[in-house]
Amino acid sequence: MNKKLYRSSQNKVISGVLGGIAEYFNIDASIVRVVYTVFSAFLIVPGIAIYAVLSYALPENPVKNMSDDDNEENFRQ
């Protein structure tokens, strides 16, 4: 098993960092966002800096899952 950490292309609010971490560990993204928010509330600058670095350093997930609307549109073509 060769898992890589990517920014999520589907589960993102700002840049997909927390969604990507959630996908990597196979947990709900809401949990990761709550943990990050609590962490950042106590350490404001490091939390923001870590997010910014990860946003820049992590590549976006190259596998793009199509939504149901995309599947229906491609089916009609």
Secondary structure, 3 states (H helix, E strand, C coil): CCCCCCECCCCCCCCCHHHHHHHHHCCCHHHHHHHHHHHHHHCHHHHHHHHHHHHHHCCECCCCCCCHHHHHHHHHC
